[in-house]
Amino acid sequence: MPVRGPRGNGYGPAPEHGDDLKPQPTWPDDHQSRVDRFVRELHRHDRMRWTLMDWASGLVVAARLGDPPYLA
C-alpha cells in the first residue's frame, strides 16, 4: 500500500489542526462544526461500536463489527 500523508496511514495528510475533539485555542472558527459532524456521522455506521472518552484533547475508540480478520 502506498504511503500517503505524514502519518503514513494511507488516509491522506494529517488535519491542519490535529485530531482534537475538545475545543482548542488554535482552532479556526469552523472547526467545532467539523467535529460535531464527525461525531454525528459515527451514529450512522451500524457496523461500528464506539465510545467517546473525555481524556486529554478527546478520544474516540471504535471497532468495526463483522469484518473478516486481516491476513498478512
Buried (B, 14 or more C-beta within 10 A) or exposed (E): EEEEEEEEEEEEEEEEEEEBBBEEEEBEEEBBEEBEEEBEEBEEEEEEEEEBEEEEEBBEEEEEEEEEEEEE
